[in-house]
């Protein structure tokens, strides 16, 4: 998938967004009680979870949410108020108080044009590359939206593209080093003491998973990320509300769980576990071969993990699937926070901007060819 550099469509006004986006709502819920609706599951006391999957996904960004559908994606960002801009640099933990701006972009999947890219495993890698491209672009849009206008001009100040690209490359390299090269390197130091390939890959897997869990725990304690995690929760609640077929209002969305089976956080935990089994048959070659296989094997691991997450999303109403995915869902407690109604309104604005251009619930099988979405 790719994210064309098409011009966005800004829409101002936090409460007028639904009208500006066409006032699209999910299909009305039946008259009977919500918990009696087969499209809704009782997740936790006082929380709901949708029982079906829909081809929509999203991502939290700075003071906003990105939502994507089959052929479009949108970013809704709340900008700083004029008073906050006048005051200068804002604390990252402080809410932006200005208008909400929505930008909409077309989405063209390369999988629709090339059948080979729709094969299992391969489609997961392609979808994830496309999702990362859109995700980083959405983050760039949201970060730029928080900057003041250029001095002496009404033009929006922007982060230099070279700096942004460098940040992305560094982040990806850090992930490979931290979660793949360091675990195999540390385990290689005691390879002779372990004495077997079975113990080697088991210890390596435990080290990798421990580093990952420690990393996620450390992120959850960073105060400056609190609002991003709240918007992450708003994204999940809004998607679940749509999947359940309820009208898209902040009050309806608030009733749903902030955890979602297709979340990228769950995906990353699955990656850590799948890596253990993918690397097991390699045995104990020289250290440089071990390093090389850990880098080359990343796409294969990502593709397998994507298939598992996709299967879980489609079969979320099966108890054994929910049991298997339970650790990943609980891990989302670290990367999501309960949002307020204003944050949910921003997430809904992003989704409605997509829904005004397409109707995921009415698409044919042909329309959905090559569509792979992670929440």
C-alpha positions as CSV (number, residue, x, y, z in Angstrom):
1,X,0.0,0.0,0.0
2,X,1.1,3.5,-0.5
3,X,0.1,6.9,0.7
4,X,0.1,9.4,-2.2
5,X,1.2,12.9,-1.4
6,X,-2.2,14.3,-2.3
7,X,-3.3,17.6,-0.9
8,X,-5.3,17.2,2.3
9,X,-8.7,18.8,2.9
10,X,-8.6,20.9,6.1
11,X,-11.8,21.3,8.0
12,X,-12.0,23.7,11.0
13,X,-14.3,23.5,14.0
14,X,-14.5,20.7,16.5
15,X,-18.3,20.5,16.8
16,X,-19.1,21.1,13.1
17,X,-16.9,18.2,11.9
18,X,-19.8,15.7,11.5
19,X,-21.6,18.1,9.3
20,X,-18.5,18.9,7.3
21,X,-17.7,15.2,6.8
22,X,-21.3,14.6,5.6
23,X,-22.8,13.5,9.0
24,X,-22.2,9.8,8.2
25,X,-23.1,7.4,11.0
26,X,-22.8,3.7,11.4
27,X,-26.1,1.8,10.8
28,X,-28.5,2.4,13.7
29,X,-28.5,-0.2,16.5
30,X,-31.6,-2.4,16.8
31,X,-34.3,-1.4,19.3
32,X,-33.5,-4.3,21.7
33,X,-30.8,-3.9,24.4
34,X,-27.3,-3.4,23.3
35,X,-26.0,-6.5,25.2
36,X,-28.6,-8.6,23.4
37,X,-27.2,-7.5,20.0
38,X,-25.1,-10.4,18.5
39,X,-22.7,-7.7,17.1
40,X,-21.7,-6.7,20.7
41,X,-19.7,-8.7,23.2
42,X,-19.5,-7.9,26.9
43,X,-15.7,-7.4,27.3
44,X,-15.2,-6.2,30.9
45,X,-17.7,-5.0,33.5
46,X,-19.1,-1.8,32.1
47,X,-17.3,-2.2,28.7
48,X,-18.4,-3.5,25.3
49,X,-16.5,-5.0,22.4
50,X,-17.7,-5.5,18.8
51,X,-18.3,-9.1,17.7
52,X,-17.5,-8.5,14.1
53,X,-14.5,-7.2,12.1
54,X,-14.6,-4.3,9.6
55,X,-12.1,-3.1,7.0
56,X,-11.2,0.1,9.0
57,X,-8.1,0.8,11.1
58,X,-6.2,3.6,12.6
59,X,-3.4,5.0,14.7
60,X,-3.0,7.6,17.4
61,X,-1.0,10.6,16.5
62,X,0.0,13.8,18.3
63,X,-3.3,15.4,19.6
64,X,-5.3,13.4,17.1
65,X,-6.1,10.2,15.3
66,X,-5.5,8.7,11.9
67,X,-8.2,6.5,10.4
68,X,-8.0,4.4,7.3
69,X,-10.5,2.6,5.2
70,X,-10.4,0.7,1.9
71,X,-9.5,3.6,-0.5
72,X,-9.0,6.6,1.8
73,X,-7.3,7.7,5.0
74,X,-7.8,10.7,7.1
75,X,-6.1,12.5,10.0
76,X,-8.0,14.6,12.5
77,X,-5.8,16.8,14.7
78,X,-6.7,19.3,17.4
79,X,-4.4,22.3,17.0
80,X,-3.2,24.7,19.7
81,X,-5.5,27.7,20.4
82,X,-4.2,31.2,19.5
83,X,-3.5,31.8,23.2
84,X,-1.4,28.7,23.5
85,X,0.5,29.7,20.3
86,X,1.1,33.1,21.8
87,X,2.4,31.6,25.0
88,X,5.1,29.7,23.1
89,X,6.2,26.1,23.6
90,X,3.4,23.9,25.1
91,X,4.0,21.1,27.6
92,X,3.5,17.8,25.7
93,X,1.2,16.7,28.5
94,X,-1.1,19.7,28.0
95,X,-4.1,19.4,25.8
96,X,-4.4,21.4,22.6
97,X,-7.4,23.7,22.9
98,X,-7.9,25.0,19.3
99,X,-9.9,23.8,16.3
100,X,-9.8,20.3,14.9
101,X,-8.3,20.1,11.4
102,X,-9.2,17.0,9.2
103,X,-7.1,16.1,6.2
104,X,-8.2,13.3,3.8
105,X,-5.9,11.4,1.4
106,X,-6.6,8.7,-1.3
107,X,-5.3,5.2,-0.6
108,X,-4.2,2.9,-3.5
109,X,-3.2,-0.6,-2.6
110,X,-0.5,-2.2,-4.8
111,X,-2.1,-5.6,-3.9
112,X,-5.1,-4.8,-6.1
113,X,-2.8,-4.6,-9.1
114,X,-0.5,-7.6,-8.4
115,X,-2.0,-10.9,-7.4
116,X,1.3,-12.3,-6.1
117,X,1.3,-9.7,-3.4
118,X,-2.0,-11.0,-2.1
119,X,-0.6,-14.4,-1.2
120,X,-0.5,-15.3,2.6
121,X,2.5,-14.0,4.4
122,X,3.5,-11.8,1.5
123,X,0.3,-9.7,1.9
124,X,1.1,-9.1,5.5
125,X,4.6,-7.7,4.7
126,X,3.2,-5.5,2.0
127,X,0.3,-4.3,4.2
128,X,2.6,-3.5,7.1
129,X,5.0,-1.5,4.9
130,X,2.0,0.4,3.6
131,X,0.7,1.0,7.1
132,X,4.0,2.2,8.3
133,X,4.2,4.7,5.4
134,X,0.8,6.1,6.2
135,X,1.5,6.0,9.9
136,X,4.7,8.0,9.7
137,X,3.0,10.5,7.3
138,X,0.1,10.9,9.7
139,X,2.6,11.5,12.6
140,X,4.4,14.1,10.5
141,X,1.0,15.9,9.7
142,X,0.1,15.9,13.4
143,X,3.5,17.1,14.5
144,X,3.4,20.0,12.0
145,X,-0.1,20.9,13.2
146,X,1.3,21.7,16.7
147,X,3.8,24.2,15.4
148,X,3.1,28.0,15.2
149,X,2.9,29.8,11.9
150,X,6.2,30.9,10.4
151,X,7.3,34.3,11.7
152,X,5.9,37.1,9.6
153,X,3.8,34.7,7.6
154,X,0.5,32.8,7.8
155,X,2.1,29.7,6.4
156,X,2.3,26.7,8.8
157,X,5.8,26.0,10.1
158,X,7.0,22.5,9.3
159,X,9.6,20.0,10.5
160,X,12.3,19.7,7.9
161,X,11.7,16.6,5.8
162,X,15.3,15.4,6.1
163,X,15.1,15.5,9.9
164,X,11.8,13.5,9.8
165,X,13.2,10.9,7.4
166,X,16.3,10.5,9.6
167,X,14.1,10.0,12.6
168,X,12.2,7.2,10.9
169,X,15.3,5.4,9.7
170,X,16.8,5.6,13.2
171,X,13.6,4.3,14.8
172,X,13.5,1.3,12.5
173,X,17.2,0.5,13.0
174,X,16.8,0.8,16.7
175,X,13.9,-1.7,16.7
176,X,15.9,-4.3,14.7
177,X,18.9,-3.9,17.0
178,X,17.0,-3.8,20.2
179,X,14.6,-6.7,19.6
180,X,16.6,-9.0,17.3
181,X,20.4,-8.3,17.3
182,X,20.9,-7.7,21.0
183,X,19.0,-10.8,22.1
184,X,20.9,-13.1,19.8
185,X,24.2,-11.3,20.7
186,X,23.6,-11.8,24.4
187,X,22.7,-15.4,24.0
188,X,25.7,-16.1,21.8
189,X,27.9,-15.1,24.8
190,X,26.7,-18.2,26.7
191,X,26.2,-20.5,23.6
192,X,28.9,-23.0,24.8
193,X,27.3,-23.2,28.2
194,X,23.9,-23.9,26.8
195,X,25.1,-26.9,24.8
196,X,22.0,-27.2,22.5
197,X,20.1,-25.3,19.8
198,X,16.9,-25.9,21.7
199,X,18.1,-24.1,24.8
200,X,19.7,-21.4,22.7
201,X,16.5,-20.3,20.9
202,X,14.5,-20.7,24.1
203,X,16.9,-18.4,26.0
204,X,17.1,-15.9,23.1
205,X,13.3,-15.8,22.9
206,X,13.0,-15.2,26.6
207,X,15.5,-12.4,26.4
208,X,13.8,-10.8,23.4
209,X,10.4,-10.9,25.0
210,X,11.7,-9.5,28.3
211,X,13.4,-6.6,26.5
212,X,10.2,-5.9,24.6
213,X,8.0,-6.0,27.7
214,X,10.5,-3.8,29.6
215,X,10.5,-1.4,26.6
216,X,6.7,-1.2,26.6
217,X,6.6,-0.7,30.3
218,X,9.1,2.1,30.1
219,X,7.1,3.8,27.3
220,X,3.9,3.6,29.4
221,X,5.6,5.6,32.2
222,X,6.6,8.5,30.0
223,X,4.4,11.4,31.0
224,X,4.7,13.1,27.7
225,X,3.1,10.2,25.9
226,X,0.0,10.0,28.1
227,X,-2.2,12.0,25.7
228,X,-1.0,9.9,22.7
229,X,-2.1,6.8,24.7
230,X,-5.5,8.4,25.4
231,X,-6.0,9.0,21.7
232,X,-4.9,5.4,21.1
233,X,-7.8,4.4,23.3
234,X,-10.1,6.8,21.5
235,X,-9.2,5.2,18.2
236,X,-10.0,1.7,19.4
237,X,-13.3,2.7,21.0
238,X,-14.4,4.5,17.9
239,X,-13.5,1.6,15.6
240,X,-15.3,-0.9,17.9
241,X,-18.4,1.4,18.0
242,X,-18.5,1.4,14.2
243,X,-18.0,-2.4,14.0
244,X,-20.8,-2.9,16.4
245,X,-23.1,-0.8,14.2
246,X,-23.9,1.9,16.7
247,X,-24.3,5.6,15.8
248,X,-20.9,7.3,16.0
249,X,-21.2,9.6,19.0
250,X,-18.6,10.2,21.7
251,X,-21.1,8.8,24.3
252,X,-21.6,5.6,22.4
253,X,-17.9,5.1,21.7
254,X,-17.0,5.7,25.4
255,X,-19.0,2.5,26.3
256,X,-16.6,0.2,24.4
257,X,-13.3,-1.3,25.6
258,X,-10.1,0.6,24.8
259,X,-8.6,-2.8,23.8
260,X,-8.9,-4.1,20.3
261,X,-7.8,-7.6,18.9
262,X,-6.2,-6.1,15.8
263,X,-4.1,-3.6,17.7
264,X,-0.4,-3.1,16.7
265,X,0.6,-3.6,20.3
266,X,-0.8,-7.1,20.3
267,X,0.9,-7.6,16.9
268,X,4.3,-6.7,18.3
269,X,3.9,-9.3,21.1
270,X,2.9,-11.9,18.6
271,X,6.1,-11.0,16.6
272,X,8.2,-11.7,19.7
273,X,6.7,-15.1,20.1
274,X,6.6,-16.1,16.4
275,X,10.3,-15.2,16.2
276,X,11.1,-18.0,18.6
277,X,9.6,-20.6,16.4
278,X,10.9,-19.2,13.1
279,X,14.5,-19.1,14.3
280,X,14.4,-22.5,16.0
281,X,15.2,-24.6,12.8
282,X,18.3,-22.6,12.0
283,X,20.3,-24.3,14.8
284,X,23.7,-22.8,16.0
285,X,25.7,-21.5,13.0
286,X,28.5,-19.0,13.5
287,X,27.6,-15.7,15.2
288,X,27.6,-13.7,12.0
289,X,25.1,-16.1,10.4
290,X,23.0,-15.8,13.5
291,X,23.0,-12.0,13.2
292,X,22.2,-12.1,9.5
293,X,19.3,-14.5,9.9
294,X,17.7,-12.3,12.5
295,X,17.7,-9.3,10.1
296,X,16.7,-11.3,7.0
297,X,14.0,-13.1,9.0
298,X,12.1,-10.0,10.1
299,X,9.8,-9.8,7.0
300,X,8.9,-13.5,7.4
301,X,8.1,-13.1,11.1
302,X,6.0,-10.0,10.4
303,X,4.1,-11.7,7.6
304,X,3.2,-14.7,9.8
305,X,2.3,-12.5,12.8
306,X,0.0,-10.4,10.5
307,X,-1.9,-13.5,9.5
308,X,-2.4,-14.5,13.1
309,X,-3.6,-11.1,14.1
310,X,-6.0,-11.0,11.1
311,X,-7.4,-14.4,12.0
312,X,-7.9,-13.3,15.6
313,X,-9.8,-10.2,14.4
314,X,-12.1,-12.3,12.2
315,X,-12.7,-14.9,14.9
316,X,-12.9,-12.7,18.0
317,X,-16.2,-14.2,19.1
318,X,-14.6,-17.7,19.6
319,X,-13.6,-18.3,23.2
320,X,-10.4,-20.1,22.4
321,X,-9.2,-17.3,20.2
322,X,-10.0,-14.7,22.9
323,X,-8.0,-16.9,25.4
324,X,-5.0,-17.0,23.1
325,X,-5.1,-13.3,22.3
326,X,-5.7,-12.4,26.0
327,X,-2.0,-11.5,26.8
328,X,-1.8,-9.2,23.8
329,X,-5.0,-7.5,24.8
330,X,-3.8,-7.0,28.3
331,X,-0.5,-5.6,27.0
332,X,-2.6,-2.8,25.4
333,X,-3.3,-1.6,28.9
334,X,0.2,-0.1,28.7
335,X,-0.3,1.7,25.4
336,X,-3.8,2.9,25.8
337,X,-5.6,5.2,28.3
338,X,-9.2,6.1,28.8
339,X,-10.0,9.1,26.5
340,X,-12.3,11.9,27.3
341,X,-15.3,12.9,25.1
342,X,-13.4,15.6,23.2
343,X,-10.7,13.1,22.2
344,X,-13.4,10.6,21.1
345,X,-14.9,13.4,19.0
346,X,-11.6,13.9,17.2
347,X,-11.3,10.1,16.5
348,X,-14.9,10.1,15.2
349,X,-14.1,13.1,13.0
350,X,-11.3,11.1,11.4
351,X,-13.4,8.0,10.8
352,X,-16.4,10.0,9.5
353,X,-14.1,11.8,7.0
354,X,-13.3,8.3,5.6
355,X,-16.9,7.0,5.8
356,X,-18.2,10.0,3.8
357,X,-16.2,8.7,0.8
358,X,-16.8,5.0,1.2
359,X,-19.1,2.5,2.9
360,X,-17.0,-0.4,4.3
361,X,-20.2,-2.3,5.3
362,X,-21.5,-2.3,1.7
363,X,-18.4,-3.3,-0.2
364,X,-18.3,-6.3,-2.5
365,X,-15.6,-9.0,-2.4
366,X,-14.0,-7.4,-5.5
367,X,-13.8,-4.0,-3.6
368,X,-12.0,-5.7,-0.8
369,X,-9.3,-7.3,-2.9
370,X,-5.9,-6.4,-1.4
371,X,-7.4,-4.7,1.6
372,X,-5.5,-5.6,4.8
373,X,-6.1,-3.3,7.8
374,X,-4.7,-3.4,11.4
375,X,-6.4,-1.3,14.0
